[in-house]
Amino acid sequence: MRLLLIRIIRNSVPGIPKAYCEAFAFIVDNHSQLGLNLCMIICICNRINEKAASEAVIAGARSPRAVLAHHGCDFNCGKCKCAMGAFLADALDKNPENSALVAAE
């Protein structure tokens, strides 16, 4: 796995030093053992990751638009709507007392 990651990184970023590739591959390969909490990015345009989306849900956000509004932004390209909706559904399923009926966007 690590060798494949190194090869992918080196092919994606020409000129990157091999030591950087190896360090990145090590972190990706061992992030759970290292105690790193790496969050998946949900919205690239607004730099919203899982942690930020969770904070919005705790504060009451129940739709993708409400998650972005919680952080003072709005949709840019809109490609994150499905991923954000899936994240919200999972988050609300895990914590049913936070869920409420909301209208679809």
C-alpha positions as CSV (number, residue, x, y, z in Angstrom):
1,M,0.0,0.0,0.0
2,R,2.7,2.5,0.9
3,L,4.7,1.9,-2.3
4,L,1.5,2.5,-4.3
5,L,0.9,5.7,-2.4
6,I,4.4,6.9,-3.1
7,R,4.1,6.1,-6.8
8,I,0.8,7.9,-7.0
9,I,2.2,11.0,-5.3
10,R,5.3,11.1,-7.3
11,N,3.3,10.8,-10.6
12,S,0.8,13.5,-9.5
13,V,3.3,16.1,-8.3
14,P,6.4,16.1,-10.5
15,G,9.6,17.2,-8.8
16,I,8.4,16.4,-5.2
17,P,11.2,15.0,-3.2
18,K,11.1,11.3,-2.4
19,A,11.3,11.9,1.3
20,Y,8.1,14.0,1.3
21,C,6.3,11.2,-0.6
22,E,7.5,8.6,1.9
23,A,6.5,10.8,4.9
24,F,3.1,11.5,3.5
25,A,2.5,7.8,2.7
26,F,3.6,6.8,6.2
27,I,1.1,9.3,7.7
28,V,-1.7,8.1,5.5
29,D,-0.9,4.4,6.2
30,N,-0.6,4.9,10.0
31,H,-2.9,7.8,10.8
32,S,-5.1,5.9,13.2
33,Q,-2.1,4.4,15.1
34,L,-0.5,7.9,15.3
35,G,-3.6,9.3,16.9
36,L,-4.3,11.7,14.1
37,N,-7.9,12.6,13.4
38,L,-7.9,13.3,9.7
39,C,-11.2,14.7,8.6
40,M,-12.6,14.2,5.1
41,I,-13.2,17.5,3.3
42,I,-16.8,17.7,2.2
43,C,-16.8,21.1,0.5
44,I,-13.6,22.1,-1.2
45,C,-14.9,25.6,-2.3
46,N,-15.6,26.6,1.3
47,R,-13.1,24.4,3.1
48,I,-15.8,22.6,5.1
49,N,-14.6,19.2,6.5
50,E,-16.4,16.6,8.6
51,K,-15.5,18.3,11.9
52,A,-16.9,21.7,10.7
53,A,-20.1,20.0,9.5
54,S,-20.5,18.2,12.8
55,E,-20.2,21.5,14.6
56,A,-23.0,22.9,12.5
57,V,-25.2,19.8,13.2
58,I,-24.7,20.3,16.9
59,A,-25.6,23.9,16.5
60,G,-28.9,22.9,14.7
61,A,-28.1,22.7,11.0
62,R,-30.4,20.2,9.3
63,S,-29.6,20.8,5.6
64,P,-26.5,21.3,3.5
65,R,-27.4,24.9,3.0
66,A,-27.7,25.3,6.8
67,V,-24.3,23.8,7.4
68,L,-22.7,26.3,5.0
69,A,-24.8,29.2,6.5
70,H,-23.5,28.2,10.0
71,H,-20.0,28.9,8.7
72,G,-21.0,32.1,6.9
73,C,-20.8,30.8,3.4
74,D,-23.1,29.6,0.5
75,F,-22.8,27.0,-2.3
76,N,-20.2,27.9,-4.9
77,C,-20.1,25.0,-7.4
78,G,-22.7,22.8,-5.6
79,K,-20.8,19.6,-6.1
80,C,-20.8,19.0,-2.4
81,K,-24.6,18.9,-1.9
82,C,-24.9,15.1,-2.2
83,A,-21.9,14.4,0.1
84,M,-23.1,16.9,2.6
85,G,-26.6,15.5,2.6
86,A,-25.2,12.0,3.1
87,F,-23.0,13.2,6.0
88,L,-26.0,14.9,7.6
89,A,-28.1,11.8,7.2
90,D,-25.4,9.7,8.9
91,A,-24.9,12.2,11.7
92,L,-28.6,12.5,12.4
93,D,-29.0,8.7,12.3
94,K,-26.3,8.3,14.9
95,N,-27.8,10.9,17.2
96,P,-31.6,10.7,16.8
97,E,-32.5,13.3,19.5
98,N,-30.9,15.9,17.2
99,S,-33.1,15.0,14.2
100,A,-36.3,16.7,13.3
101,L,-38.4,16.8,10.2
102,V,-37.1,19.3,7.7
103,A,-38.1,20.2,4.2
104,A,-35.9,19.0,1.3
105,E,-33.9,21.5,-0.5
